[in-house]
Amino acid sequence: MTVAIPLTISEALDALSSNPDARLIQGGTDMMVEINFNHLKPHNIIALRRIKELRTWTKNTDGSITIGAGVPYQEMETGELKQLVPALAEAARTVGSPQIRAAGTLGGNLGTCSPAGDGLPVLFAVDAVVHLQSNEVSRQLSIHDFMLGVKRNARNANEIITAVTIPVLNGWQGYTKVGVRNAMVISVASACLAVDKPTKSVRIALGAVGPTIIRCRDAESWLTQQFDLSTSTKIELDLAKEFGRRVALESKPIDDHRSTAEYRRHAVSVLAQRLITRAYPS
């Protein structure tokens, strides 16, 4: 195995051009598991962790933020990022152990594109944009167009995921998940809910209950017709339960070694109900 360790995006793209079959690695929290279990045997690896351009984030003039693909989850848990995107901070705190959160990144989550990835429901809920770059051109893709299926995405072989842009919404947002234990666990089901008061919209995205992250647009539309998201402070229990039921109807879970489809469907119903109740508690 050969390992290239570029210090700039330009160097990384040159290395990728020379070795188009090379595997890109950011924190390695997904790939190293596959390698250690002999499920993956790459001949060429390009390690991106030392590229400083990927490990920064910025606030944009339009009110959004752009987070580099190499910013670790650890940095999202606290400070200004937590204040700007609280749901991302909540998702970051559920990612593995402190050691994993010090290495794992949104870029890695996007590269792997597992439906159980903790950061992805947040990106879908807030309509994030993924930045991709090759030697020839840079482009931006909506997260909804980027994830194509289980561990499949729209990144071309000559491209590197460089960043993700996240709109900063004005309203409550949160993330929660269910696993087989309370910590250091892959999601059995997860959900992110985000309210944007200026547009009177609610967004809810589900993880681990379909081949991609699922935005529950029918349930969102129904709730906006039943409930004033910009002025109300409390949601009635019956309305919250019905919202959860409608969210569950849009899920597409399967039976696997971690859970049954029936349980996953029930779980996202409860998670959706809890999130909207947390958003409008009194």
KABELMO-V177087 format. One record per residue. PHI is phi in radians with two decimals (999 if undefined). OMEGA is omega in whole degrees, 0 to 359 (* if undefined). Layout:
BEGIN
phi = <PHI PHI>
omega = <OMEGA OMEGA>
END
This chain:
BEGIN
phi = <999 -1.85 -2.19 -1.70 -2.19 -1.24 -1.89 -2.38 -1.09 -1.05 -1.10 -1.14 -1.19 -1.11 -1.13 -1.21 -1.13 -1.31 -2.33 -1.09 -1.60 -1.17 -1.68 -1.49 -2.31 -1.79 -1.55 1.44 -1.25 -1.66 -1.11 -1.16 -1.10 -1.11 -1.19 -1.12 -1.66 1.06 -1.50 -2.48 -2.33 -1.24 -1.59 -2.33 -2.22 -1.99 -1.56 -1.74 -1.15 -1.61 -1.48 -1.11 -1.04 -1.51 -1.91 -2.23 -2.41 -2.44 -1.65 -1.74 -1.15 -1.50 1.65 -1.52 -2.21 -2.06 -1.86 -1.07 -1.10 -1.78 -1.21 -1.31 -1.01 -0.92 -1.29 -1.48 -1.25 -2.38 1.24 -1.17 -1.06 -1.08 -1.19 -1.36 -2.33 -1.01 -1.12 -1.17 -1.12 -1.13 -1.12 -1.04 -1.18 -1.58 -1.44 0.92 -1.65 -0.96 -1.14 -1.17 -1.19 -1.31 -1.93 -1.17 -2.46 -1.14 -1.05 -1.17 -1.01 -1.22 -1.14 -1.29 0.96 -1.40 -1.05 -1.59 -1.07 -1.20 -1.35 -1.21 -1.02 -1.12 -1.10 -1.23 -1.16 -1.73 1.04 -1.24 -2.14 -1.69 -1.75 -2.19 -2.45 -2.14 -1.18 -1.60 -2.73 -1.97 -2.56 -2.20 -2.24 -1.04 -0.98 -1.20 -1.67 -1.36 -1.47 -1.81 3.09 -1.12 0.97 -2.26 -2.46 -1.61 -1.18 -1.36 -1.08 -1.70 -1.95 -2.12 -1.31 -1.80 -2.93 -2.42 -1.77 -2.12 -1.12 -1.61 -1.52 -1.87 2.85 -1.19 -2.63 -2.80 -2.34 -2.64 -2.61 -2.11 -2.45 -1.40 -2.68 -1.47 -2.64 0.90 -2.52 -1.35 -1.09 -1.47 -2.79 -2.55 -2.68 -2.21 -2.11 -2.41 -1.86 -2.17 -1.12 -1.02 -1.70 0.88 -2.13 -2.16 -2.18 -2.39 -2.22 -2.00 -2.00 1.21 -2.22 -3.12 -1.19 -2.30 -1.16 -1.92 -1.57 -1.58 -1.23 -1.15 -1.14 -1.04 -1.09 -1.07 -1.15 -1.14 -1.44 -1.72 -2.57 -1.46 -1.27 -1.57 -2.05 -1.25 -2.08 -2.47 -1.91 -1.22 -1.02 -1.10 -1.19 -1.12 -1.12 -1.16 -1.05 -1.05 -1.10 -1.20 -1.07 -1.06 -1.12 -1.56 -1.34 -2.35 -1.33 -2.25 -1.45 -2.61 -1.21 -1.67 -2.99 -1.76 -1.08 -1.06 -1.16 -1.06 -1.10 -1.11 -1.09 -1.20 -1.09 -1.18 -1.08 -1.11 -1.08 -1.12 -1.15 -1.22 -1.25 -1.18 -1.24 -2.30 -1.46 -2.77>
omega = <175 182 174 181 181 179 177 177 180 178 180 179 176 178 179 177 180 181 185 179 183 175 177 179 179 176 177 186 174 187 183 174 179 180 182 179 179 175 183 180 182 178 181 178 173 183 187 192 183 179 185 180 182 188 178 174 184 171 183 183 180 178 177 173 177 183 179 184 182 177 184 179 180 182 181 185 187 172 187 178 178 180 184 182 184 181 178 177 179 178 181 182 181 184 171 181 175 179 179 181 177 182 185 186 172 178 177 176 180 179 179 179 171 177 179 180 188 182 189 177 177 181 179 182 184 179 181 179 181 178 179 181 172 177 184 189 170 180 180 180 171 178 181 177 185 182 186 183 181 180 175 178 186 177 175 185 182 184 173 173 185 184 173 178 185 174 176 184 177 181 182 173 181 180 176 180 177 176 181 173 190 183 177 187 173 183 165 174 179 180 173 176 179 178 174 187 181 180 181 183 172 179 174 181 185 176 174 178 178 180 172 171 184 169 185 189 178 179 177 182 180 184 181 178 184 196 179 186 186 184 182 178 182 176 180 183 182 179 179 178 180 175 178 179 181 175 181 180 181 178 181 186 176 170 172 186 181 184 174 177 181 180 180 179 177 184 182 175 180 180 180 179 180 182 182 176 175 180 183 188 185 *>
END
